[in-house]
Amino acid sequence: MADNAGRLWVVATPIGNLDDLSPRARDVLRGASLIAAEDTRHSAPLLAQAGAKARAVPLHEHNEQEQSVRVIEHLRDGGDVALISDAGTPLVSDPGYRLVRAARAAGFVVSPVPGPCAAIAALSAAGLPSDRFVFEGFLPAKAAARRERLGELAAEPRTLLFYESSHRIVESLADMRAAFGDAREAVVARELTKLFETILAAPLGELAARVEADPNQQRGEFVVLVAGAAEADADATLAEGRRVFGLLREELPPARAAKLAAAITGAPRRQLYEV
């Protein structure tokens, strides 16, 4: 790649409080000759506050493939590009990985400018085990698929992190109660770094009831964290899942047998094949 080729900067931006924009992120936004933003209208106030003068182009899940081609051409012409999402760290439950992959494949330097991430911010303040965790992003919107996914995670021993929206938070917490039990420790982190930030910690049964009873706790953007299953419980669940899988496999194709065994026992479907 030529020395005058551009660089793709992956820039984390505030999740609420604009003061969380780092000096380095501000400098990169000011120095870029093109900014790829998930929603240019949403990002306009931030870019104005940062003093960014470059043209902003939309890059979202519906146009990422075609827009990536244009961004790569801009990099070839020697321009630096800053990739931002609506809030937080790009690519974390947001568009961008296709562009990053294309830029790296084409030989361009891709540099991260780290900063805010709602999932990590919530984990840091939750008081749940943080040495090992699983980020699940958004659960499926449809109830049946959401419950199936939660059932597959019931025996997961690591702390679970989910993003959730205001119009599904009550239903998702109810489904988590059903999948993990009322006693499982959990945290709901809402509107992090914003004026009405709240972080509620309680067993799932109590937490779900509290959110359902308080309309104010149903507004905004959410990170839900759930403690992992106890190691002994997880081992017992997996053992039972493999037992049931072995029985079902005698009558059904392996994929169907694994899906049913996971639904019946709560064992992780992918681990049922390891017999």
C-alpha positions in Angstrom: 0.0 0.0 0.0 1.3 3.5 -0.9 2.6 5.7 1.9 0.0 8.3 1.1 -2.9 5.9 1.5 -5.6 6.9 4.0 -6.3 5.2 7.3 -9.6 4.0 8.7 -10.2 5.1 12.3 -12.8 3.3 14.3 -13.9 6.0 16.8 -15.8 5.4 20.0 -18.2 8.2 20.9 -20.2 9.0 24.0 -23.2 6.9 25.0 -24.9 9.9 26.6 -22.6 12.4 28.3 -20.8 14.4 25.6 -17.9 15.1 28.0 -16.9 11.4 27.5 -15.6 12.2 24.0 -11.8 11.7 24.4 -9.3 14.4 23.3 -7.9 11.8 20.8 -11.3 11.0 19.4 -12.0 14.7 19.0 -8.6 15.2 17.1 -9.3 12.2 14.8 -12.8 13.5 14.0 -11.4 16.9 13.2 -8.6 15.5 11.1 -10.6 13.0 9.0 -11.6 14.0 5.5 -14.7 11.7 5.6 -16.9 10.5 8.4 -19.0 7.4 8.1 -21.8 7.6 10.6 -24.6 5.2 11.3 -27.1 8.1 11.2 -25.7 11.5 10.0 -28.6 13.5 11.5 -28.2 11.9 14.9 -24.4 12.4 14.9 -24.5 16.0 13.6 -24.6 17.7 17.1 -21.7 15.6 18.3 -19.6 16.3 15.2 -20.4 20.0 15.5 -19.4 20.1 19.1 -16.2 18.2 18.2 -15.4 20.8 15.5 -15.4 18.2 12.7 -15.7 19.8 9.3 -15.6 16.7 7.0 -18.5 15.5 5.0 -20.5 12.8 6.9 -22.0 9.9 4.9 -24.5 7.3 6.2 -23.2 3.8 6.8 -25.8 1.5 8.3 -27.0 -2.1 8.1 -28.9 -1.5 4.9 -26.2 0.2 2.8 -22.9 -1.0 4.4 -22.0 -3.2 1.5 -22.2 -0.5 -1.2 -21.0 2.3 1.0 -17.9 0.4 1.9 -16.9 0.4 -1.7 -17.0 4.2 -1.7 -15.1 4.5 1.6 -12.4 2.2 0.2 -12.0 4.5 -2.8 -11.7 7.5 -0.5 -8.9 5.7 1.4 -7.2 4.9 -1.9 -7.3 8.6 -2.7 -5.3 9.3 0.5 -8.1 10.5 2.7 -8.5 9.4 6.3 -12.0 8.1 7.3 -13.5 8.1 10.8 -16.2 5.4 11.4 -18.7 6.2 14.2 -21.9 4.7 15.4 -24.9 6.5 17.0 -23.3 6.0 20.4 -20.5 4.0 21.9 -18.0 1.7 20.2 -18.7 0.9 16.5 -19.3 -2.7 15.6 -20.6 -3.6 19.1 -24.2 -4.4 18.1 -23.7 -1.8 15.4 -22.7 -1.8 11.7 -19.2 -1.6 10.6 -17.5 -5.0 10.5 -17.9 -5.3 6.7 -16.2 -2.0 6.2 -13.4 -2.9 8.6 -12.9 -6.3 6.9 -12.9 -4.8 3.5 -10.4 -2.1 4.5 -8.0 -4.6 6.1 -8.4 -7.0 3.1 -7.4 -4.1 0.8 -4.3 -3.4 2.8 -5.3 -0.3 4.6 -4.4 0.4 8.3 -7.4 0.2 10.6 -6.9 1.9 14.0 -9.2 1.9 17.0 -9.8 5.0 19.1 -11.2 3.4 22.2 -13.8 4.9 24.5 -17.3 4.4 25.8 -19.2 1.1 25.4 -22.5 0.6 27.2 -21.9 -3.1 27.8 -18.5 -2.5 29.5 -19.7 0.5 31.4 -22.6 -1.5 32.8 -20.4 -4.5 33.7 -18.0 -2.2 35.5 -20.7 -0.9 37.8 -22.9 -4.1 38.2 -21.1 -5.9 40.9 -21.4 -9.2 39.1 -18.4 -11.5 38.3 -16.5 -9.8 35.5 -13.5 -12.0 35.0 -15.4 -14.0 32.4 -18.6 -12.8 30.6 -20.6 -13.3 27.4 -22.0 -10.4 25.4 -25.2 -11.5 23.6 -26.2 -8.1 22.2 -30.0 -7.8 21.4 -32.1 -10.9 21.9 -34.5 -11.9 19.1 -37.5 -9.7 18.8 -40.0 -12.5 18.5 -41.0 -14.1 21.7 -40.5 -17.8 20.7 -37.0 -17.2 19.3 -36.1 -15.1 22.4 -37.2 -17.8 24.8 -35.4 -20.5 22.9 -32.2 -18.4 23.0 -32.5 -17.8 26.7 -33.1 -21.5 27.3 -29.9 -22.3 25.5 -28.1 -19.9 27.9 -29.6 -21.2 31.1 -26.5 -23.3 32.0 -23.9 -20.7 30.9 -21.6 -20.2 33.9 -20.3 -16.8 32.7 -22.0 -13.5 33.4 -24.4 -12.7 30.6 -24.8 -9.2 29.0 -27.8 -8.2 26.9 -28.9 -5.0 25.2 -32.6 -4.3 25.3 -35.0 -1.6 24.1 -37.7 0.2 26.1 -40.6 -1.5 24.3 -39.4 -5.0 25.1 -37.7 -4.7 28.5 -40.7 -6.0 30.5 -41.2 -9.0 28.2 -37.5 -9.8 28.1 -37.2 -9.7 31.9 -40.2 -12.0 32.2 -38.6 -14.4 29.8 -35.3 -14.3 31.7 -37.2 -15.2 34.9 -38.7 -18.2 33.2 -35.3 -19.3 31.7 -33.0 -18.6 34.7 -35.3 -18.7 37.7 -36.4 -15.9 40.1 -33.4 -16.3 42.4 -30.7 -15.6 39.7 -28.9 -12.3 40.5 -29.3 -9.7 37.8 -28.8 -6.0 37.1 -30.7 -3.5 34.9 -28.5 -0.6 33.8 -30.6 2.2 32.2 -29.7 5.4 30.5 -26.0 5.1 31.4 -24.1 8.4 31.7 -27.4 10.3 31.1 -29.5 12.5 33.4 -31.8 9.7 34.5 -29.3 6.9 34.8 -30.3 4.1 37.1 -28.6 0.8 38.0 -30.9 -1.7 39.7 -29.6 -4.9 41.2 -31.7 -7.7 42.6 -32.7 -11.3 42.1 -34.5 -11.7 38.7 -38.0 -12.2 40.1 -37.8 -9.0 42.2 -36.0 -7.0 39.5 -38.6 -7.9 36.8 -41.5 -7.0 39.1 -39.9 -3.7 40.0 -39.4 -2.7 36.4 -42.9 -3.8 35.4 -44.4 -1.8 38.2 -42.5 1.5 37.4 -43.1 3.1 34.0 -40.1 5.3 34.6 -37.9 2.2 34.6 -39.2 1.2 31.2 -37.9 4.3 29.4 -34.6 4.7 27.6 -31.8 2.3 26.6 -30.9 -0.8 28.7 -28.1 -3.2 29.4 -29.3 -6.3 31.3 -26.7 -8.4 33.1 -27.5 -11.8 34.6 -25.2 -13.8 36.8 -24.0 -17.1 35.3 -25.2 -20.5 36.5 -23.2 -22.0 39.3 -20.5 -24.3 38.0 -22.0 -27.4 39.6 -25.5 -26.6 38.3 -24.1 -26.0 34.8 -22.2 -29.4 34.9 -25.3 -31.2 36.0 -27.5 -29.5 33.4 -25.0 -30.4 30.6 -24.8 -34.0 31.8 -28.6 -34.3 31.7 -28.7 -32.6 28.3 -26.2 -35.1 26.9 -28.2 -38.0 28.4 -31.5 -36.7 26.8 -29.6 -36.0 23.5 -28.3 -39.6 23.4 -31.9 -40.9 23.8 -33.4 -38.6 21.2 -30.6 -39.2 18.7 -31.6 -42.8 18.4 -34.9 -41.6 16.8 -34.1 -38.2 15.3 -31.5 -36.4 13.2 -28.7 -35.0 15.4 -29.6 -31.4 14.9 -33.3 -32.0 15.8 -32.3 -34.1 18.8 -29.9 -31.4 20.0 -32.5 -28.7 19.7 -35.1 -30.7 21.7 -32.6 -31.8 24.3 -31.5 -28.2 24.8 -35.2 -27.0 25.1 -36.0 -29.8 27.6 -33.0 -29.5 29.9 -31.6 -26.0 29.3 -28.2 -27.4 28.3 -26.2 -25.5 25.7 -27.1 -27.0 22.3 -23.6 -26.7 20.8 -22.1 -28.7 23.6 -24.5 -31.6 23.3 -22.6 -32.9 20.3 -19.4 -33.3 22.4 -20.2 -36.8 23.5 
